[in-house]
Amino acid sequence: MKRELDNLVIQMHSTGIRYEEAVRQFKRQYLLEVLKAHRGNQCKAAEELGMHRNTLSRTMAELELQVAEVRAVLKRPVRSERLFHNGLRQQIR
């Protein structure tokens, strides 16, 4: 993982991404991942992050991260798409 992070930092530096933007993008992606793990539940995510739920909410607002954005990723596909994917899965087996 360290090598991947090193490569990312080198790439960000070489493309001219400023420190503030790099930190902002890291925070946004990290919070998004934790929120996905807790299916958008801010209380559980805040507990894992070691912060108060209000702090998480304020940070999300600063990073322009909406809970709806998290939940949209977690939504099950519409029934017709599920049937299609299940059919593909059965064909692969």
C-alpha positions, -999 to 999 in steps of 0.1 A, spaced: 0 0 0 29 24 8 42 20 -28 7 29 -42 5 59 -20 40 70 -30 31 66 -67 -1 87 -61 18 114 -43 45 115 -71 17 117 -98 -2 144 -79 30 165 -74 41 161 -110 8 172 -123 8 204 -102 -19 195 -77 -16 219 -48 -14 206 -12 -48 219 -2 -65 202 -31 -47 169 -24 -57 169 12 -93 178 2 -95 149 -23 -80 125 2 -105 134 29 -134 133 5 -125 98 -8 -117 85 27 -150 97 42 -169 83 12 -153 49 17 -161 48 54 -197 60 47 -201 33 21 -189 7 46 -216 18 70 -243 21 42 -245 59 47 -250 57 84 -233 89 97 -234 79 134 -215 46 128 -191 62 103 -183 90 128 -177 65 155 -153 46 133 -135 78 124 -132 89 160 -152 120 156 -185 135 166 -214 130 142 -218 168 139 -181 172 130 -185 145 103 -216 163 90 -198 197 89 -168 181 72 -190 165 46 -206 199 39 -172 215 36 -161 188 11 -195 190 -7 -201 153 0 -238 145 1 -253 114 19 -275 110 -11 -243 105 -32 -232 77 -9 -266 61 -9 -269 63 -47 -238 41 -50 -253 16 -26 -287 13 -43 -296 -20 -58 -301 -18 -95 -337 -18 -109 -353 -52 -111 -348 -55 -149 -310 -49 -145 -308 -74 -117 -325 -100 -139 -300 -93 -166 -270 -95 -143 -283 -127 -127 -287 -142 -162 -251 -133 -170 -239 -148 -137 -258 -181 -145 -243 -182 -180 -208 -178 -166 -212 -207 -142 
